[in-house]
Amino acid sequence: MSYPMPGPESEAPSDDDRVQAEAAAPPAQAPDPDEPRPLGVARTATGHAEVDAQLERLGDVDHLATDGHIEVYEDVHAGLRDTLTALDARQGPPPPGPRPIPGGAPARPYDHRS
């Protein structure tokens, strides 16, 4: 059995070979205008895990028809609202305010008028 020796004709295809290969390849199909196409909007991480998860959820609209976007947007909006509500509800020191008078009602700031 003899093996072909590498030579100039076996190193790389010629320009004629490339043109013939490209002509034989099926033409690229144009995208269907009715199919969803990614919007290509970059989402930048915030560093807050809950918010970043909601922002990533927005990527789901890239694979849905337009009438499916509203469900994702409402879901993300609700998730962000819940995250903000949770931040407000976290336990911490009480906000500054009037101090109660021992044995009585809390002091009101304008009780001492002249």
C-alpha atoms as an extended CHARMM CRD file, in Angstrom:
* protein
*
       114  EXT
         1         1  MET       CA              0.0000000000        0.0000000000        0.0000000000  PROA      1               0.0000000000
         2         2  SER       CA              1.3890000000        3.3850000000       -0.8850000000  PROA      2               0.0000000000
         3         3  TYR       CA              0.5540000000        6.6010000000        0.8710000000  PROA      3               0.0000000000
         4         4  PRO       CA              0.5050000000        9.9260000000       -0.9290000000  PROA      4               0.0000000000
         5         5  MET       CA              3.4310000000       12.1120000000       -0.1570000000  PROA      5               0.0000000000
         6         6  PRO       CA              2.6070000000       15.5510000000        1.1270000000  PROA      6               0.0000000000
         7         7  GLY       CA              3.2240000000       18.0830000000       -1.5120000000  PROA      7               0.0000000000
         8         8  PRO       CA              2.0820000000       21.5070000000       -2.6040000000  PROA      8               0.0000000000
         9         9  GLU       CA             -1.2630000000       20.2590000000       -3.9110000000  PROA      9               0.0000000000
        10        10  SER       CA             -2.2160000000       18.4880000000       -0.6330000000  PROA      10              0.0000000000
        11        11  GLU       CA             -1.3380000000       21.3190000000        1.7750000000  PROA      11              0.0000000000
        12        12  ALA       CA             -4.2470000000       23.7080000000        1.2860000000  PROA      12              0.0000000000
        13        13  PRO       CA             -7.1990000000       23.9240000000       -1.0790000000  PROA      13              0.0000000000
        14        14  SER       CA             -6.7640000000       26.2820000000       -4.0020000000  PROA      14              0.0000000000
        15        15  ASP       CA             -8.9400000000       29.2920000000       -4.6260000000  PROA      15              0.0000000000
        16        16  ASP       CA            -10.7870000000       27.3250000000       -7.3130000000  PROA      16              0.0000000000
        17        17  ASP       CA            -11.5620000000       24.5570000000       -4.7970000000  PROA      17              0.0000000000
        18        18  ARG       CA            -12.9400000000       27.1220000000       -2.3050000000  PROA      18              0.0000000000
        19        19  VAL       CA            -15.1580000000       28.7540000000       -4.9330000000  PROA      19              0.0000000000
        20        20  GLN       CA            -16.5610000000       25.3690000000       -5.9620000000  PROA      20              0.0000000000
        21        21  ALA       CA            -17.1800000000       24.3970000000       -2.3110000000  PROA      21              0.0000000000
        22        22  GLU       CA            -18.9890000000       27.6900000000       -1.6240000000  PROA      22              0.0000000000
        23        23  ALA       CA            -21.0950000000       27.2740000000       -4.7630000000  PROA      23              0.0000000000
        24        24  ALA       CA            -22.0700000000       23.7460000000       -3.7120000000  PROA      24              0.0000000000
        25        25  ALA       CA            -23.0530000000       24.8760000000       -0.1760000000  PROA      25              0.0000000000
        26        26  PRO       CA            -26.7650000000       25.5280000000        0.3440000000  PROA      26              0.0000000000
        27        27  PRO       CA            -27.6230000000       29.2270000000        0.5210000000  PROA      27              0.0000000000
        28        28  ALA       CA            -28.1110000000       30.6670000000        3.9990000000  PROA      28              0.0000000000
        29        29  GLN       CA            -31.7740000000       30.9710000000        4.8360000000  PROA      29              0.0000000000
        30        30  ALA       CA            -33.0970000000       34.3890000000        5.7050000000  PROA      30              0.0000000000
        31        31  PRO       CA            -34.5340000000       34.5590000000        9.2350000000  PROA      31              0.0000000000
        32        32  ASP       CA            -38.2650000000       34.0650000000        9.4230000000  PROA      32              0.0000000000
        33        33  PRO       CA            -39.8010000000       37.4450000000       10.3410000000  PROA      33              0.0000000000
        34        34  ASP       CA            -42.4190000000       35.6630000000       12.4530000000  PROA      34              0.0000000000
        35        35  GLU       CA            -39.8140000000       33.9070000000       14.6240000000  PROA      35              0.0000000000
        36        36  PRO       CA            -38.6290000000       35.5700000000       17.8560000000  PROA      36              0.0000000000
        37        37  ARG       CA            -35.2060000000       37.1650000000       17.6060000000  PROA      37              0.0000000000
        38        38  PRO       CA            -32.9880000000       38.1320000000       20.5440000000  PROA      38              0.0000000000
        39        39  LEU       CA            -32.9920000000       41.8360000000       21.2990000000  PROA      39              0.0000000000
        40        40  GLY       CA            -29.3030000000       41.7450000000       22.1800000000  PROA      40              0.0000000000
        41        41  VAL       CA            -29.7020000000       44.0060000000       25.2150000000  PROA      41              0.0000000000
        42        42  ALA       CA            -26.8040000000       43.6000000000       27.6300000000  PROA      42              0.0000000000
        43        43  ARG       CA            -27.6880000000       43.0510000000       31.2640000000  PROA      43              0.0000000000
        44        44  THR       CA            -25.1270000000       44.3090000000       33.7640000000  PROA      44              0.0000000000
        45        45  ALA       CA            -24.8460000000       42.5610000000       37.1150000000  PROA      45              0.0000000000
        46        46  THR       CA            -25.7110000000       44.7090000000       40.1290000000  PROA      46              0.0000000000
        47        47  GLY       CA            -23.9770000000       42.5930000000       42.7630000000  PROA      47              0.0000000000
        48        48  HSD       CA            -27.2850000000       41.9260000000       44.5260000000  PROA      48              0.0000000000
        49        49  ALA       CA            -28.1550000000       38.2590000000       43.9260000000  PROA      49              0.0000000000
        50        50  GLU       CA            -31.9480000000       38.6470000000       43.9780000000  PROA      50              0.0000000000
        51        51  VAL       CA            -31.9060000000       41.5970000000       41.5670000000  PROA      51              0.0000000000
        52        52  ASP       CA            -29.4050000000       39.9010000000       39.2540000000  PROA      52              0.0000000000
        53        53  ALA       CA            -31.6170000000       36.8020000000       39.0960000000  PROA      53              0.0000000000
        54        54  GLN       CA            -34.5730000000       38.9520000000       38.0250000000  PROA      54              0.0000000000
        55        55  LEU       CA            -32.4820000000       40.7190000000       35.3860000000  PROA      55              0.0000000000
        56        56  GLU       CA            -31.3770000000       37.3710000000       33.9710000000  PROA      56              0.0000000000
        57        57  ARG       CA            -35.0340000000       36.3550000000       33.7970000000  PROA      57              0.0000000000
        58        58  LEU       CA            -35.5050000000       39.1840000000       31.2880000000  PROA      58              0.0000000000
        59        59  GLY       CA            -33.4100000000       37.1210000000       28.8640000000  PROA      59              0.0000000000
        60        60  ASP       CA            -36.3480000000       34.7220000000       28.5440000000  PROA      60              0.0000000000
        61        61  VAL       CA            -38.1410000000       37.2030000000       26.2810000000  PROA      61              0.0000000000
        62        62  ASP       CA            -35.4730000000       36.6180000000       23.6220000000  PROA      62              0.0000000000
        63        63  HSD       CA            -37.0710000000       33.2400000000       22.8980000000  PROA      63              0.0000000000
        64        64  LEU       CA            -40.7290000000       34.2370000000       23.0980000000  PROA      64              0.0000000000
        65        65  ALA       CA            -43.1220000000       35.8410000000       20.6740000000  PROA      65              0.0000000000
        66        66  THR       CA            -44.0270000000       39.4200000000       21.5350000000  PROA      66              0.0000000000
        67        67  ASP       CA            -47.3470000000       38.4270000000       23.1150000000  PROA      67              0.0000000000
        68        68  GLY       CA            -45.3950000000       36.3230000000       25.6570000000  PROA      68              0.0000000000
        69        69  HSD       CA            -43.2210000000       39.2360000000       26.8330000000  PROA      69              0.0000000000
        70        70  ILE       CA            -45.8230000000       40.7460000000       29.1600000000  PROA      70              0.0000000000
        71        71  GLU       CA            -45.8760000000       37.6540000000       31.3900000000  PROA      71              0.0000000000
        72        72  VAL       CA            -42.0940000000       37.7750000000       31.8320000000  PROA      72              0.0000000000
        73        73  TYR       CA            -42.0950000000       41.5370000000       32.4310000000  PROA      73              0.0000000000
        74        74  GLU       CA            -44.8420000000       41.2430000000       35.0480000000  PROA      74              0.0000000000
        75        75  ASP       CA            -43.0100000000       38.3700000000       36.7390000000  PROA      75              0.0000000000
        76        76  VAL       CA            -39.7550000000       40.3500000000       36.8630000000  PROA      76              0.0000000000
        77        77  HSD       CA            -41.5540000000       43.4590000000       38.1050000000  PROA      77              0.0000000000
        78        78  ALA       CA            -43.2070000000       41.4770000000       40.9060000000  PROA      78              0.0000000000
        79        79  GLY       CA            -39.8630000000       39.8900000000       41.8350000000  PROA      79              0.0000000000
        80        80  LEU       CA            -38.1240000000       43.2680000000       42.0050000000  PROA      80              0.0000000000
        81        81  ARG       CA            -40.9840000000       44.7110000000       44.0470000000  PROA      81              0.0000000000
        82        82  ASP       CA            -40.7480000000       41.7640000000       46.4760000000  PROA      82              0.0000000000
        83        83  THR       CA            -36.9840000000       42.2820000000       46.7750000000  PROA      83              0.0000000000
        84        84  LEU       CA            -37.4570000000       45.9600000000       47.6030000000  PROA      84              0.0000000000
        85        85  THR       CA            -40.2070000000       45.1570000000       50.0950000000  PROA      85              0.0000000000
        86        86  ALA       CA            -37.9120000000       42.6370000000       51.7980000000  PROA      86              0.0000000000
        87        87  LEU       CA            -35.2370000000       45.3170000000       52.1170000000  PROA      87              0.0000000000
        88        88  ASP       CA            -37.7480000000       47.6150000000       53.8300000000  PROA      88              0.0000000000
        89        89  ALA       CA            -38.9110000000       44.8680000000       56.1930000000  PROA      89              0.0000000000
        90        90  ARG       CA            -35.4610000000       43.8710000000       57.4790000000  PROA      90              0.0000000000
        91        91  GLN       CA            -35.0010000000       44.2500000000       61.1910000000  PROA      91              0.0000000000
        92        92  GLY       CA            -32.7250000000       47.0130000000       62.3250000000  PROA      92              0.0000000000
        93        93  PRO       CA            -32.6490000000       49.8220000000       64.8120000000  PROA      93              0.0000000000
        94        94  PRO       CA            -35.9060000000       51.7540000000       65.0660000000  PROA      94              0.0000000000
        95        95  PRO       CA            -36.0290000000       55.0000000000       63.1150000000  PROA      95              0.0000000000
        96        96  PRO       CA            -35.3650000000       58.1410000000       65.1570000000  PROA      96              0.0000000000
        97        97  GLY       CA            -38.4660000000       59.7800000000       66.4420000000  PROA      97              0.0000000000
        98        98  PRO       CA            -40.0280000000       61.3060000000       69.5090000000  PROA      98              0.0000000000
        99        99  ARG       CA            -39.1750000000       59.5920000000       72.7730000000  PROA      99              0.0000000000
       100       100  PRO       CA            -42.0150000000       58.5080000000       75.0100000000  PROA      100             0.0000000000
       101       101  ILE       CA            -42.5850000000       60.4600000000       78.2140000000  PROA      101             0.0000000000
       102       102  PRO       CA            -42.3810000000       58.1480000000       81.2120000000  PROA      102             0.0000000000
       103       103  GLY       CA            -45.8970000000       57.3160000000       82.3070000000  PROA      103             0.0000000000
       104       104  GLY       CA            -47.5430000000       59.1980000000       79.4570000000  PROA      104             0.0000000000
       105       105  ALA       CA            -48.0550000000       59.5720000000       75.7580000000  PROA      105             0.0000000000
       106       106  PRO       CA            -45.1300000000       60.0530000000       73.4220000000  PROA      106             0.0000000000
       107       107  ALA       CA            -43.8060000000       63.5780000000       73.2130000000  PROA      107             0.0000000000
       108       108  ARG       CA            -44.8840000000       65.6040000000       70.2520000000  PROA      108             0.0000000000
       109       109  PRO       CA            -42.2440000000       67.8650000000       68.7280000000  PROA      109             0.0000000000
       110       110  TYR       CA            -44.3360000000       71.0500000000       68.8630000000  PROA      110             0.0000000000
       111       111  ASP       CA            -45.7560000000       70.7710000000       72.4110000000  PROA      111             0.0000000000
       112       112  HSD       CA            -43.4190000000       73.4570000000       73.6990000000  PROA      112             0.0000000000
       113       113  ARG       CA            -44.6330000000       76.6170000000       72.0350000000  PROA      113             0.0000000000
       114       114  SER       CA            -43.9020000000       80.0230000000       73.4820000000  PROA      114             0.0000000000
